[in-house]
Amino acid sequence: MLRWLSASLIAAVLSAFAVLLLTGRYLADGPVLLRFGPDHGVHAGDLFVVLGWALALLAEVGLLRAPGRRDG
């Protein structure tokens, strides 16, 4: 069950990120939290991307540590 949940979470995060990359814009950029220059900064919407990335990495760890059949 943990393997399926982890694999599904990874697929969902990767799919969401693919949509964001294809559209070239976030659904809600939000306010600028940290400005690096006139055209660059960290928006509140960027936190969604970081959270998704962290969840995908945790799912990978869960997938690798889950008991079950091992290939190799």
C-alpha positions in Angstrom: 0.0 0.0 0.0 2.8 2.4 0.9 4.5 1.7 -2.4 1.3 2.6 -4.4 0.7 5.7 -2.3 4.3 6.9 -2.8 4.2 6.2 -6.5 0.9 8.0 -6.9 2.1 11.0 -5.0 5.2 11.2 -7.2 3.2 11.0 -10.4 0.8 13.7 -9.2 3.6 16.1 -8.2 5.4 15.5 -11.5 2.2 16.0 -13.5 1.4 19.3 -11.7 4.9 20.6 -12.3 4.7 19.6 -16.0 1.5 21.7 -16.3 3.1 24.6 -14.6 6.1 24.4 -17.0 3.9 24.1 -20.0 1.7 27.0 -19.1 4.7 29.2 -18.1 2.8 30.7 -15.2 1.5 29.7 -11.8 -2.2 29.5 -11.0 -1.6 32.0 -8.2 1.9 33.7 -8.1 0.9 35.6 -5.0 2.8 38.5 -3.5 6.6 38.7 -3.6 8.1 37.4 -0.4 11.8 38.0 -1.3 13.0 40.3 -4.1 16.3 39.5 -5.9 16.0 42.2 -8.4 13.4 44.2 -10.3 12.2 41.2 -12.3 13.2 38.3 -10.0 12.0 37.1 -6.6 10.3 34.5 -4.6 6.5 34.6 -4.7 4.1 33.0 -2.3 3.2 30.6 -5.1 6.7 29.4 -5.2 6.2 27.8 -1.8 3.7 25.4 -3.5 6.5 24.3 -5.8 8.9 23.8 -2.9 6.3 21.9 -0.9 5.5 19.6 -3.8 9.2 19.0 -4.4 9.7 18.1 -0.8 6.6 15.8 -0.8 7.9 14.0 -3.9 11.3 13.4 -2.3 9.6 12.1 0.9 7.5 9.8 -1.3 10.7 8.5 -3.0 12.3 7.7 0.3 9.1 5.9 1.4 9.1 4.0 -1.9 12.7 2.9 -1.5 12.3 2.0 2.2 9.0 0.1 1.9 9.2 -3.6 2.5 8.4 -5.8 -0.4 9.9 -7.2 -3.6 13.3 -5.9 -4.4 14.7 -5.9 -7.9 18.5 -6.4 -8.0 
